[in-house]
Amino acid sequence: MNITHALGELGATPDAIREEHRRDLDERGYTLLPGIIDTAWLEDLRTHFEELCQREGPGAGIEVHQEKGTRRLSDLVNKGAVFDRVYTHPQVLACIHHVIGRDFKLSSLNARDALPGEGLQGLHADWGADYDGQFHVCNSVWLLDDFNRDNGCTRLVPGSHKKPHPSNALNDTSAPHPDEEYVIAPAGSVAVFNSHTWHGGTMNTSSGLQRRALHCYYTAREHRQQLDQRAYLRYETFKRIAPAARYILDVDVE
Ligand SMILES: O=C(O)CCC(=O)C(=O)O
């Protein structure tokens, strides 16, 4: 198996990405794919989100990251077959391949919901260094609720993916940026962003709206994963998923 074979098996061929999305990713560093999650799948994802938060309680998210004022979950690859179609989605994988431009793998599959009055993050990039001529990481935010200006939608600065890291470029990463744009879209959409693009969650200023989202995050294959998928892989996941999915997780021992 190699990346071309795996992507072919999963239907993520170069024609799975439309020209406008390719252009957005190249020029703006992100694009929005509407209608990726159908109604039944969305309901199932929401149900799993709630059940896992309930079951894991204060430990939820611990495998990767916990954040004050948010509900977070981690290692979703191993927490239900409903997530199998997330990290293997053809259109999203085609976008990820377009950005990274070489062999890649899943870094982590997590979830995040900013609670009312919380959720503001400084502008950051998921790659910790200045742009060096190639892209190493690419993320996708899967909207389980409508995202609007009030409920803590993601902000992004278009075109910043080739700029120095925000911590080297900005005096105050928490301040509003004059060029920032917001992911305002209905539940079921997926925002794919080159995660060298400056981005962050905004504050949920609503009086009680949720803004649950999955973060399906990929890295060039030569780098370490945010969550070591081999170490966390459960036997039931291994048995259930196809060889191409195992390639995306990088869990096969050669
Ligand atoms: O959930 C979001 O809107 C963005 C989250 C994010 O960038 C992060 O947690 O690093």
The ligand as an ORCA input file, in Angstrom:
! r2SCAN-3c Opt
* xyz 0 1
  O     -12.632     24.619     17.243
  C     -12.211     25.600     16.649
  O     -12.937     26.491     16.210
  C     -10.730     25.766     16.431
  C      -9.948     24.971     17.437
  C      -8.473     25.082     17.319
  O      -7.921     25.689     16.450
  C      -7.673     24.391     18.331
  O      -8.209     23.814     19.288
  O      -6.413     24.406     18.201
*
